[in-house]
Amino acid sequence: MRHFLQRVLQSRTIYWNRILNPKTYTKGVRAYCKLEQCCYSVSQHCLNNGIFCSESLASSLHSPKSTNSTLRTYCTNVTTRHDLRGEDGDLSKDTLDSISILEAVSYWTRKFEIAGVPEPGASAEYITGHVLGFKSFSLISPLAQNLTAEERTKVWNLCEKRMNRMPIQYILGEWDFRDLNLVMRPPVFIPRPETEELVEHLWLYLQEDLSREEEELGILEVGCGSGAISLSLLHEFPQAHCTAVDVTKEAVELTQHNAERLGLRDRLNVKQMQFNTSADFETKFDVIVSNPPYIWTQDMGTLEQEIVGYENHCALHGGADGMGLIRDIIHTGHRLLKPGGSIWLEVDPRHPDMIQTYLNNHLQYQLQLAGVYQDFNDRPRFCCLELRE
């Protein structure tokens, strides 16, 4: 079976009638790869190469007694058209009028690949699934069903935005962060997977102190963006109250909107302000947390089109050495923390050593670098600074 699949993926022609017993071969597919990935990859290969002979299998798959239901979901009624594209290389009108979900995803995956769009397959799947009302493309069944005219128009319009390198989060208008679904709008900074890790480390740190369960937990987030960090912590800790600040009006409004959607507005205070060494608040905090702009000036030119063209640069650029706001947080944070409080930062991998040096040169802040944690790529990404009691 493995060699058969290899031949299938390498060949320009696939004849499904070579599979005499689909039910038996399904077991083989599961043994060597996930069924969904196998069927999708095979179908995409055939569609991209313009030849797809599926009559024999398509007819046999109509019988639930003779085949596996999952395989039937992916393969039944797969197109038998020999050429999906017109003379100009684009889809013909007849094809557009009766294009299936799988064909649409394969078509746009190919277009994204040619245009150099990052993650072409995932982009096509996210957009198609979003239009059809599914969180995950894998939940759509059957893939061979045709898109309606309205669905096709929506998919095409959103995919054209992706061709212009708009981030998928902005195209969908929403994105999941841990257990929360957040609205996303340009140019507000899009939270990355690393920031979910930052929240996870902070959550574990706070969980170790069992007394926190009954005491009010005061949190300050510097540079709230969409509100991802503050709202996630409010969701995790019912006793928490957060103050979230950002320099841009768009970020403040989006954080407020997301808080209202999630029913967390009553425990969140959002302010538009420039956080610097003169920043002051009416209360002190148990935790200060931030994913500050930490990209070095020399690295700004290496950013992808999606970032440069759509996200707010003030949420990215951290100055010559990426430490601009980080220094301000350390300088100001020590007087904003309660005794025993901590500062949690997401940083560039070069920053932990620089932070330690800065603390050594500013012992008056009474802060110590208590921990450095790696991200999922094994890079030192998160710093915990504790205020000495």
C-alpha positions as a Markdown table, in Angstrom:
| # | Residue | x | y | z |
|---|---|---|---|---|
| 1 | Met | 0.0 | 0.0 | 0.0 |
| 2 | Arg | 2.8 | 2.4 | 0.8 |
| 3 | His | 4.4 | 1.9 | -2.6 |
| 4 | Phe | 1.0 | 2.3 | -4.3 |
| 5 | Leu | 0.5 | 5.6 | -2.5 |
| 6 | Gln | 4.0 | 6.7 | -3.5 |
| 7 | Arg | 3.2 | 5.9 | -7.2 |
| 8 | Val | -0.1 | 7.8 | -6.9 |
| 9 | Leu | 1.6 | 10.9 | -5.6 |
| 10 | Gln | 4.4 | 10.8 | -8.2 |
| 11 | Ser | 2.1 | 10.0 | -11.2 |
| 12 | Arg | 0.2 | 12.4 | -13.4 |
| 13 | Thr | -2.6 | 9.9 | -13.8 |
| 14 | Ile | -4.5 | 7.9 | -11.2 |
| 15 | Tyr | -6.9 | 5.0 | -12.0 |
| 16 | Trp | -9.0 | 4.3 | -8.9 |
| 17 | Asn | -10.2 | 1.0 | -10.4 |
| 18 | Arg | -6.8 | -0.5 | -9.4 |
| 19 | Ile | -8.2 | -0.5 | -5.8 |
| 20 | Leu | -10.2 | -3.7 | -5.9 |
| 21 | Asn | -11.2 | -3.6 | -2.2 |
| 22 | Pro | -11.4 | 0.0 | -0.8 |
| 23 | Lys | -12.3 | -1.3 | 2.6 |
| 24 | Thr | -9.2 | -3.4 | 2.9 |
| 25 | Tyr | -7.0 | -0.6 | 1.5 |
| 26 | Thr | -8.5 | 1.9 | 4.0 |
| 27 | Lys | -6.7 | -0.1 | 6.7 |
| 28 | Gly | -3.5 | 0.3 | 4.8 |
| 29 | Val | -4.0 | 4.0 | 4.5 |
| 30 | Arg | -4.5 | 4.3 | 8.2 |
| 31 | Ala | -1.3 | 2.3 | 8.8 |
| 32 | Tyr | 0.9 | 4.7 | 6.8 |
| 33 | Cys | -0.7 | 8.0 | 7.2 |
| 34 | Lys | -3.8 | 9.8 | 8.4 |
| 35 | Leu | -6.8 | 9.0 | 6.2 |
| 36 | Glu | -7.8 | 12.6 | 5.8 |
| 37 | Gln | -4.3 | 13.7 | 4.7 |
| 38 | Cys | -3.9 | 10.8 | 2.3 |
| 39 | Cys | -7.2 | 11.3 | 0.5 |
| 40 | Tyr | -6.8 | 15.1 | 0.4 |
| 41 | Ser | -3.3 | 14.9 | -0.9 |
| 42 | Val | -4.2 | 12.4 | -3.6 |
| 43 | Ser | -7.2 | 14.4 | -4.7 |
| 44 | Gln | -5.2 | 17.6 | -4.8 |
| 45 | His | -2.5 | 16.0 | -6.8 |
| 46 | Cys | -5.0 | 14.7 | -9.4 |
| 47 | Leu | -6.8 | 18.0 | -9.6 |
| 48 | Asn | -3.6 | 20.0 | -10.0 |
| 49 | Asn | -2.5 | 17.8 | -12.8 |
| 50 | Gly | -5.7 | 17.9 | -14.7 |
| 51 | Ile | -6.4 | 14.1 | -15.0 |
| 52 | Phe | -8.7 | 12.2 | -12.7 |
| 53 | Cys | -10.3 | 8.9 | -13.5 |
| 54 | Ser | -12.5 | 7.9 | -10.7 |
| 55 | Glu | -15.5 | 6.2 | -12.2 |
| 56 | Ser | -14.9 | 2.7 | -10.8 |
| 57 | Leu | -14.2 | 3.8 | -7.2 |
| 58 | Ala | -16.9 | 6.4 | -7.3 |
| 59 | Ser | -19.5 | 3.9 | -8.2 |
| 60 | Ser | -18.4 | 1.3 | -5.7 |
| 61 | Leu | -18.3 | 3.8 | -2.9 |
| 62 | His | -22.0 | 4.3 | -3.1 |
| 63 | Ser | -22.5 | 1.0 | -1.4 |
| 64 | Pro | -22.1 | 1.4 | 2.4 |
| 65 | Lys | -21.7 | -2.3 | 2.8 |
| 66 | Ser | -18.6 | -2.5 | 0.7 |
| 67 | Thr | -16.5 | 0.4 | 1.9 |
| 68 | Asn | -15.4 | 2.5 | 4.8 |
| 69 | Ser | -17.7 | 5.5 | 5.5 |
| 70 | Thr | -14.8 | 7.9 | 6.1 |
| 71 | Leu | -13.2 | 7.0 | 2.8 |
| 72 | Arg | -16.6 | 7.3 | 1.1 |
| 73 | Thr | -17.0 | 10.8 | 2.6 |
| 74 | Tyr | -13.8 | 12.0 | 1.0 |
| 75 | Cys | -13.9 | 10.2 | -2.4 |
| 76 | Thr | -17.6 | 9.8 | -3.4 |
| 77 | Asn | -18.5 | 11.7 | -6.5 |
| 78 | Val | -15.0 | 13.2 | -7.0 |
| 79 | Thr | -14.8 | 15.1 | -10.2 |
| 80 | Thr | -14.3 | 13.1 | -13.4 |
| 81 | Arg | -13.6 | 16.2 | -15.5 |
| 82 | His | -10.2 | 15.9 | -17.2 |
| 83 | Asp | -9.3 | 19.6 | -17.2 |
| 84 | Leu | -10.4 | 22.0 | -14.6 |
| 85 | Arg | -8.8 | 25.0 | -16.2 |
| 86 | Gly | -9.5 | 27.0 | -19.4 |
| 87 | Glu | -7.0 | 27.9 | -22.1 |
| 88 | Asp | -5.7 | 30.9 | -20.0 |
| 89 | Gly | -4.9 | 28.6 | -17.1 |
| 90 | Asp | -7.8 | 29.8 | -15.0 |
| 91 | Leu | -11.0 | 28.0 | -14.2 |
| 92 | Ser | -13.5 | 27.9 | -17.0 |
| 93 | Lys | -17.0 | 29.4 | -16.4 |
| 94 | Asp | -18.6 | 25.9 | -16.5 |
| 95 | Thr | -16.2 | 24.7 | -13.8 |
| 96 | Leu | -16.8 | 27.8 | -11.7 |
| 97 | Asp | -20.6 | 27.2 | -11.8 |
| 98 | Ser | -20.2 | 23.7 | -10.4 |
| 99 | Ile | -17.0 | 23.7 | -8.4 |
| 100 | Ser | -16.8 | 21.4 | -5.4 |
| 101 | Ile | -15.3 | 22.3 | -2.0 |
| 102 | Leu | -12.2 | 20.2 | -2.7 |
| 103 | Glu | -11.7 | 21.6 | -6.1 |
| 104 | Ala | -11.9 | 25.2 | -4.8 |
| 105 | Val | -9.4 | 24.5 | -2.0 |
| 106 | Ser | -7.0 | 22.7 | -4.5 |
| 107 | Tyr | -7.4 | 25.6 | -7.0 |
| 108 | Trp | -6.6 | 28.3 | -4.5 |
| 109 | Thr | -3.8 | 26.3 | -2.9 |
| 110 | Arg | -2.1 | 26.1 | -6.3 |
| 111 | Lys | -2.6 | 29.9 | -6.9 |
| 112 | Phe | -1.2 | 30.7 | -3.4 |
| 113 | Glu | 1.8 | 28.5 | -4.1 |
| 114 | Ile | 2.5 | 30.2 | -7.4 |
| 115 | Ala | 2.2 | 33.6 | -5.8 |
| 116 | Gly | 4.5 | 32.7 | -3.0 |
| 117 | Val | 1.8 | 33.1 | -0.3 |
| 118 | Pro | 3.0 | 31.4 | 3.0 |
| 119 | Glu | 1.1 | 28.3 | 4.1 |
| 120 | Pro | -0.9 | 28.0 | 0.9 |
| 121 | Gly | -2.9 | 24.9 | 1.8 |
| 122 | Ala | -3.8 | 26.1 | 5.3 |
| 123 | Ser | -4.8 | 29.5 | 3.9 |
| 124 | Ala | -7.2 | 27.9 | 1.4 |
| 125 | Glu | -8.7 | 25.6 | 4.0 |
| 126 | Tyr | -9.2 | 28.3 | 6.7 |
| 127 | Ile | -11.0 | 30.6 | 4.2 |
| 128 | Thr | -13.2 | 27.9 | 2.8 |
| 129 | Gly | -14.0 | 26.5 | 6.2 |
| 130 | His | -14.8 | 30.0 | 7.5 |
| 131 | Val | -17.2 | 30.7 | 4.6 |
| 132 | Leu | -19.0 | 27.4 | 5.2 |
| 133 | Gly | -19.3 | 28.0 | 8.9 |
| 134 | Phe | -16.7 | 25.5 | 10.2 |
| 135 | Lys | -13.9 | 26.1 | 12.6 |
| 136 | Ser | -11.9 | 23.3 | 11.1 |
| 137 | Phe | -11.7 | 22.2 | 7.5 |
| 138 | Ser | -11.5 | 18.6 | 8.6 |
| 139 | Leu | -15.1 | 18.9 | 9.9 |
| 140 | Ile | -16.5 | 19.5 | 6.4 |
| 141 | Ser | -18.3 | 16.6 | 4.8 |
| 142 | Pro | -18.7 | 15.7 | 2.0 |
| 143 | Leu | -15.8 | 17.6 | 0.3 |
| 144 | Ala | -17.2 | 16.6 | -3.1 |
| 145 | Gln | -20.3 | 18.8 | -2.7 |
| 146 | Asn | -20.5 | 21.9 | -4.8 |
| 147 | Leu | -20.2 | 25.4 | -3.4 |
| 148 | Thr | -23.3 | 27.6 | -3.9 |
| 149 | Ala | -22.9 | 30.7 | -6.0 |
| 150 | Glu | -22.9 | 32.8 | -2.8 |
| 151 | Glu | -20.3 | 30.6 | -1.1 |
| 152 | Arg | -18.1 | 30.6 | -4.1 |
| 153 | Thr | -18.2 | 34.4 | -4.4 |
| 154 | Lys | -17.3 | 34.8 | -0.7 |
| 155 | Val | -14.4 | 32.3 | -1.0 |
| 156 | Trp | -13.0 | 34.0 | -4.1 |
| 157 | Asn | -13.2 | 37.5 | -2.5 |
| 158 | Leu | -11.5 | 36.4 | 0.7 |
| 159 | Cys | -8.8 | 34.5 | -1.3 |
| 160 | Glu | -8.1 | 37.6 | -3.3 |
| 161 | Lys | -7.3 | 39.4 | -0.1 |
| 162 | Arg | -4.9 | 36.6 | 0.8 |
| 163 | Met | -3.3 | 37.0 | -2.6 |
| 164 | Asn | -2.6 | 40.6 | -1.5 |
| 165 | Arg | -0.8 | 39.1 | 1.6 |
| 166 | Met | -3.4 | 40.1 | 4.1 |
| 167 | Pro | -2.9 | 38.0 | 7.2 |
| 168 | Ile | -5.5 | 35.2 | 7.5 |
| 169 | Gln | -6.5 | 36.4 | 11.0 |
| 170 | Tyr | -7.6 | 39.8 | 9.5 |
| 171 | Ile | -9.4 | 38.0 | 6.6 |
| 172 | Leu | -11.4 | 35.8 | 8.9 |
| 173 | Gly | -12.0 | 38.7 | 11.3 |
| 174 | Glu | -11.4 | 36.4 | 14.3 |
| 175 | Trp | -8.8 | 34.0 | 15.8 |
| 176 | Asp | -8.6 | 31.6 | 18.7 |
| 177 | Phe | -6.2 | 32.4 | 21.6 |
| 178 | Arg | -6.1 | 29.6 | 24.1 |
| 179 | Asp | -9.8 | 29.0 | 25.1 |
| 180 | Leu | -11.0 | 32.3 | 23.7 |
| 181 | Asn | -12.2 | 33.4 | 20.3 |
| 182 | Leu | -11.1 | 37.0 | 19.7 |
| 183 | Val | -12.1 | 39.5 | 17.0 |
| 184 | Met | -9.2 | 40.6 | 14.9 |
| 185 | Arg | -8.9 | 43.9 | 13.0 |
| 186 | Pro | -6.1 | 45.6 | 11.2 |
| 187 | Pro | -3.7 | 47.2 | 12.2 |
| 188 | Val | -4.0 | 45.8 | 15.8 |
| 189 | Phe | -1.2 | 43.3 | 16.5 |
| 190 | Ile | -2.1 | 39.6 | 16.0 |
| 191 | Pro | -1.2 | 37.4 | 19.0 |
| 192 | Arg | 1.2 | 34.6 | 18.1 |
| 193 | Pro | 1.4 | 31.1 | 19.5 |
| 194 | Glu | 4.4 | 32.1 | 21.6 |
| 195 | Thr | 2.2 | 34.5 | 23.5 |
| 196 | Glu | -0.1 | 31.7 | 24.4 |
| 197 | Glu | 3.0 | 30.0 | 25.9 |
| 198 | Leu | 3.7 | 33.2 | 27.9 |
| 199 | Val | 0.2 | 33.0 | 29.4 |
| 200 | Glu | 0.7 | 29.3 | 30.1 |
| 201 | His | 3.9 | 29.9 | 32.0 |
| 202 | Leu | 2.3 | 32.7 | 34.0 |
| 203 | Trp | -0.8 | 30.6 | 34.7 |
| 204 | Leu | 1.4 | 27.8 | 36.1 |
| 205 | Tyr | 3.4 | 30.3 | 38.2 |
| 206 | Leu | 0.2 | 31.7 | 39.8 |
| 207 | Gln | -1.3 | 28.3 | 40.3 |
| 208 | Glu | 1.7 | 27.4 | 42.6 |
| 209 | Asp | 0.5 | 30.0 | 45.1 |
| 210 | Leu | -2.7 | 28.4 | 46.5 |
| 211 | Ser | -3.5 | 31.5 | 48.5 |
| 212 | Arg | -4.3 | 33.2 | 45.2 |
| 213 | Glu | -7.6 | 31.3 | 45.0 |
| 214 | Glu | -9.1 | 33.6 | 47.7 |
| 215 | Glu | -7.1 | 36.8 | 47.2 |
| 216 | Glu | -7.8 | 39.4 | 44.6 |
| 217 | Leu | -5.2 | 39.3 | 41.8 |
| 218 | Gly | -4.2 | 42.6 | 40.3 |
| 219 | Ile | -2.7 | 42.5 | 36.8 |
| 220 | Leu | -1.3 | 45.2 | 34.6 |
| 221 | Glu | -0.8 | 44.4 | 30.9 |
| 222 | Val | 1.4 | 46.8 | 28.9 |
| 223 | Gly | 0.6 | 46.9 | 25.2 |
| 224 | Cys | -2.7 | 45.0 | 25.2 |
| 225 | Gly | -3.4 | 44.9 | 21.4 |
| 226 | Ser | -6.5 | 42.7 | 21.0 |
| 227 | Gly | -6.6 | 42.0 | 24.7 |
| 228 | Ala | -5.5 | 38.4 | 24.3 |
| 229 | Ile | -3.3 | 38.2 | 27.4 |
| 230 | Ser | -5.6 | 40.2 | 29.8 |
| 231 | Leu | -8.8 | 38.4 | 28.7 |
| 232 | Ser | -7.2 | 35.0 | 28.9 |
| 233 | Leu | -6.0 | 35.6 | 32.5 |
| 234 | Leu | -9.4 | 37.0 | 33.5 |
| 235 | His | -11.0 | 33.9 | 32.0 |
| 236 | Glu | -8.6 | 31.6 | 34.0 |
| 237 | Phe | -8.7 | 33.5 | 37.3 |
| 238 | Pro | -12.2 | 34.7 | 38.5 |
| 239 | Gln | -10.6 | 36.7 | 41.3 |
| 240 | Ala | -8.4 | 38.7 | 38.8 |
| 241 | His | -8.8 | 42.3 | 37.8 |
| 242 | Cys | -6.8 | 43.7 | 34.9 |
| 243 | Thr | -5.7 | 47.1 | 33.8 |
| 244 | Ala | -4.7 | 47.0 | 30.1 |
| 245 | Val | -2.9 | 49.9 | 28.4 |
| 246 | Asp | -2.0 | 50.6 | 24.8 |
| 247 | Val | -0.7 | 53.6 | 22.9 |
| 248 | Thr | -3.2 | 53.2 | 20.0 |
| 249 | Lys | -6.9 | 53.9 | 19.9 |
| 250 | Glu | -7.5 | 50.9 | 17.7 |
| 251 | Ala | -6.1 | 48.5 | 20.2 |
| 252 | Val | -7.9 | 50.0 | 23.1 |
| 253 | Glu | -11.3 | 49.8 | 21.3 |
| 254 | Leu | -10.6 | 46.2 | 20.1 |
| 255 | Thr | -9.7 | 45.1 | 23.6 |
| 256 | Gln | -12.9 | 46.7 | 25.0 |
| 257 | His | -15.0 | 45.0 | 22.2 |
| 258 | Asn | -13.5 | 41.6 | 22.9 |
| 259 | Ala | -14.0 | 42.0 | 26.6 |
| 260 | Glu | -17.7 | 42.8 | 26.1 |
| 261 | Arg | -18.2 | 39.8 | 23.8 |
| 262 | Leu | -16.7 | 37.5 | 26.4 |
| 263 | Gly | -18.5 | 39.0 | 29.4 |
| 264 | Leu | -15.3 | 40.1 | 31.0 |
| 265 | Arg | -15.7 | 43.9 | 30.8 |
| 266 | Asp | -16.6 | 44.4 | 34.5 |
| 267 | Arg | -13.1 | 43.2 | 35.6 |
| 268 | Leu | -11.1 | 45.1 | 33.0 |
| 269 | Asn | -10.0 | 48.7 | 32.9 |
| 270 | Val | -8.6 | 49.7 | 29.5 |
| 271 | Lys | -6.6 | 52.9 | 29.0 |
| 272 | Gln | -5.0 | 54.6 | 26.0 |
| 273 | Met | -1.7 | 55.9 | 27.1 |
| 274 | Gln | 2.0 | 55.9 | 26.4 |
| 275 | Phe | 3.7 | 53.7 | 28.9 |
| 276 | Asn | 7.1 | 55.2 | 29.9 |
| 277 | Thr | 9.1 | 55.9 | 33.0 |
| 278 | Ser | 6.6 | 58.5 | 34.2 |
| 279 | Ala | 3.6 | 56.1 | 34.0 |
| 280 | Asp | 1.6 | 56.0 | 37.3 |
| 281 | Phe | -1.6 | 54.2 | 38.5 |
| 282 | Glu | -3.8 | 54.5 | 41.5 |
| 283 | Thr | -3.1 | 51.0 | 42.7 |
| 284 | Lys | -0.2 | 48.5 | 42.7 |
| 285 | Phe | -0.2 | 45.1 | 41.0 |
| 286 | Asp | 0.6 | 41.5 | 41.7 |
| 287 | Val | 1.7 | 41.0 | 38.1 |
| 288 | Ile | 2.9 | 43.1 | 35.2 |
| 289 | Val | 2.8 | 41.2 | 31.9 |
| 290 | Ser | 3.7 | 42.3 | 28.4 |
| 291 | Asn | 4.5 | 41.1 | 24.9 |
| 292 | Pro | 6.3 | 44.4 | 24.1 |
| 293 | Pro | 7.6 | 45.5 | 20.8 |
| 294 | Tyr | 11.0 | 43.8 | 20.8 |
| 295 | Ile | 12.2 | 43.6 | 17.2 |
| 296 | Trp | 15.6 | 45.2 | 16.6 |
| 297 | Thr | 15.9 | 48.0 | 14.1 |
| 298 | Gln | 18.2 | 46.0 | 12.0 |
| 299 | Asp | 15.7 | 43.1 | 11.8 |
| 300 | Met | 12.6 | 45.2 | 10.8 |
| 301 | Gly | 13.6 | 44.8 | 7.1 |
| 302 | Thr | 13.4 | 41.0 | 7.4 |
| 303 | Leu | 9.7 | 40.9 | 8.3 |
| 304 | Glu | 7.2 | 39.2 | 6.0 |
| 305 | Gln | 4.8 | 41.2 | 3.7 |
| 306 | Glu | 1.8 | 40.2 | 5.9 |
| 307 | Ile | 3.4 | 42.0 | 8.9 |
| 308 | Val | 4.9 | 45.0 | 7.1 |
| 309 | Gly | 1.8 | 45.7 | 5.1 |
| 310 | Tyr | -0.9 | 45.3 | 7.7 |
| 311 | Glu | 0.3 | 45.3 | 11.4 |
| 312 | Asn | 1.0 | 48.4 | 13.4 |
| 313 | His | 4.8 | 48.9 | 13.4 |
| 314 | Cys | 4.7 | 50.5 | 16.9 |
| 315 | Ala | 3.7 | 47.1 | 18.2 |
| 316 | Leu | 6.8 | 45.5 | 16.6 |
| 317 | His | 9.8 | 47.9 | 16.6 |
| 318 | Gly | 11.6 | 47.9 | 20.0 |
| 319 | Gly | 14.4 | 50.3 | 19.0 |
| 320 | Ala | 18.0 | 49.8 | 18.1 |
| 321 | Asp | 18.4 | 46.8 | 20.4 |
| 322 | Gly | 14.7 | 45.9 | 20.8 |
| 323 | Met | 14.9 | 46.9 | 24.5 |
| 324 | Gly | 13.2 | 50.3 | 24.4 |
| 325 | Leu | 9.9 | 49.5 | 26.1 |
| 326 | Ile | 11.4 | 46.6 | 28.1 |
| 327 | Arg | 13.7 | 49.0 | 29.9 |
| 328 | Asp | 10.7 | 51.3 | 30.7 |
| 329 | Ile | 8.7 | 48.4 | 32.1 |
| 330 | Ile | 11.6 | 47.4 | 34.3 |
| 331 | His | 12.4 | 51.0 | 35.3 |
| 332 | Thr | 8.7 | 51.7 | 36.2 |
| 333 | Gly | 7.6 | 48.3 | 37.1 |
| 334 | His | 9.5 | 48.0 | 40.4 |
| 335 | Arg | 7.4 | 50.8 | 41.9 |
| 336 | Leu | 4.1 | 49.6 | 40.5 |
| 337 | Leu | 4.5 | 46.1 | 42.0 |
| 338 | Lys | 3.2 | 44.9 | 45.3 |
| 339 | Pro | 5.8 | 43.2 | 47.6 |
| 340 | Gly | 6.6 | 39.8 | 46.1 |
| 341 | Gly | 5.1 | 40.8 | 42.7 |
| 342 | Ser | 6.5 | 39.8 | 39.3 |
| 343 | Ile | 7.0 | 41.0 | 35.8 |
| 344 | Trp | 6.5 | 38.6 | 32.9 |
| 345 | Leu | 7.9 | 39.5 | 29.4 |
| 346 | Glu | 8.0 | 37.9 | 26.0 |
| 347 | Val | 11.3 | 38.9 | 24.5 |
| 348 | Asp | 13.8 | 38.3 | 21.7 |
| 349 | Pro | 16.1 | 35.3 | 22.4 |
| 350 | Arg | 19.0 | 37.7 | 22.7 |
| 351 | His | 17.3 | 39.7 | 25.5 |
| 352 | Pro | 17.5 | 37.5 | 28.6 |
| 353 | Asp | 21.3 | 38.1 | 29.0 |
| 354 | Met | 20.8 | 41.8 | 28.2 |
| 355 | Ile | 18.1 | 42.0 | 30.9 |
| 356 | Gln | 20.3 | 40.3 | 33.4 |
| 357 | Thr | 23.1 | 42.9 | 32.7 |
| 358 | Tyr | 20.6 | 45.7 | 33.0 |
| 359 | Leu | 19.4 | 44.5 | 36.4 |
| 360 | Asn | 23.0 | 44.1 | 37.6 |
| 361 | Asn | 23.6 | 47.7 | 36.7 |
| 362 | His | 20.4 | 48.9 | 38.4 |
| 363 | Leu | 20.3 | 47.1 | 41.7 |
| 364 | Gln | 18.1 | 49.9 | 43.1 |
| 365 | Tyr | 15.2 | 48.4 | 41.3 |
| 366 | Gln | 15.3 | 45.4 | 43.7 |
| 367 | Leu | 14.4 | 43.1 | 40.8 |
| 368 | Gln | 15.9 | 39.7 | 40.1 |
| 369 | Leu | 15.7 | 37.6 | 37.0 |
| 370 | Ala | 14.0 | 34.6 | 38.5 |
| 371 | Gly | 13.4 | 32.5 | 35.4 |
| 372 | Val | 14.0 | 32.2 | 31.7 |
| 373 | Tyr | 11.7 | 29.9 | 29.7 |
| 374 | Gln | 12.1 | 28.5 | 26.2 |
| 375 | Asp | 9.4 | 28.6 | 23.5 |
| 376 | Phe | 8.4 | 25.6 | 21.4 |
| 377 | Asn | 11.5 | 26.1 | 19.2 |
| 378 | Asp | 13.8 | 25.9 | 22.2 |
| 379 | Arg | 14.7 | 29.6 | 22.2 |
| 380 | Pro | 14.9 | 31.6 | 25.4 |
| 381 | Arg | 11.7 | 33.6 | 24.9 |
| 382 | Phe | 10.0 | 34.4 | 28.3 |
| 383 | Cys | 11.5 | 36.2 | 31.4 |
| 384 | Cys | 10.1 | 36.3 | 34.9 |
| 385 | Leu | 11.4 | 39.1 | 37.1 |
| 386 | Glu | 10.6 | 39.1 | 40.8 |
| 387 | Leu | 10.6 | 42.0 | 43.2 |
| 388 | Arg | 12.7 | 41.2 | 46.2 |
| 389 | Glu | 10.7 | 41.5 | 49.5 |
